[in-house]
Structures are given as structure tokens and as C-alpha cells.
Amino acid sequence: MTFGMTTREILADEYFRVVADDRARVVWLIRSTTAFPSLESIEQSFARVSHAVSTTAPEWSLLIDSREGPLRNDPAFEEILARARGRIVDRYARVAVLVKSAVGKLQVARYAREDHKSPRVFDDEDAALTYLMTPRGESKRPPKP
């Protein structure tokens, strides 16, 4: 992923980066490879992410890049993640999730069922951006940021 002159980083910690692309009107939520050492670190990190995304307009789109994130599905983590998804994902009309495996696709599909939402799941970054950046009813892809 390459960010250009119209992007600004609004959060970076050991677990996430949040980057806003003002031209594309896309917020990137990028998961790092670093595992959470405790439930408290999960809560704190998601609180920071929630605050960071609240600084962007809700009519923007959200791209969650979870390709590098460690897989985790223990009950305590799942409970924290469910609350965080509500605070983060619910503010956007269009959401795409990037995954790198079939297991990732299944996990996102399960979250979508639990949340009664339908984010689009991709394993291709360009396809995800095309979906997020193309106004409904159009088929041309705007330039990549």
C-alpha cells in the first residue's frame, strides 16, 4: 500500500495504523503483526482507534486491512472485538475488509452475521479500493491514492 500527498496518519501504535486519505475519502485501519499481550491492551488500543476514526466524516469509506494481524478467537477477545466493531465500523456506510486467507474470510463472514452487517471481504487491495471509491451506479475506478 502506498500513501500519497493526500493522506495523513491519524494514529499509529504497535497494533494499528489509521490513515485518512482526504482525496479518496477512505479511512485505512491497518492491523500490525504484533499480538496483544493482554485484554487491557486490546481495550486500550481499540479505544484509541475508535477515537481516531471519529475524527473523519461518516460519509467516508472504511478499509480494514487485517492481512498481517495474528488470528485470535478466544471468548474474551471476541467480546471486546464485538464492542469495538460497533464503535468503529458502524459509523461508515461502506466497509471493506482485506484478508489473506480463507480462514480470514470465514471469520469476517461470522462477524458480519453476528453484527447484522455486510462488509465486503477482499483478498485483493485494488479490488477493495475500487469497491470503496467507485460511487454507486458507476463502474470506473478512480485513481489509486
Secondary structure, DSSP 8 states (H G I E B T S, - for coil): ----TTEEEEEE-SSEEEEEETTTTEEEEEE-S---SSHHHHHHHHHHHHHHHTTS-TTSEEEEE-TTS-----HHHHHHHHHHHHHHGGG-SEEEEE-SSHHHHHHHHHHHHHHT---EEES-HHHHHHHHHS-TT--------
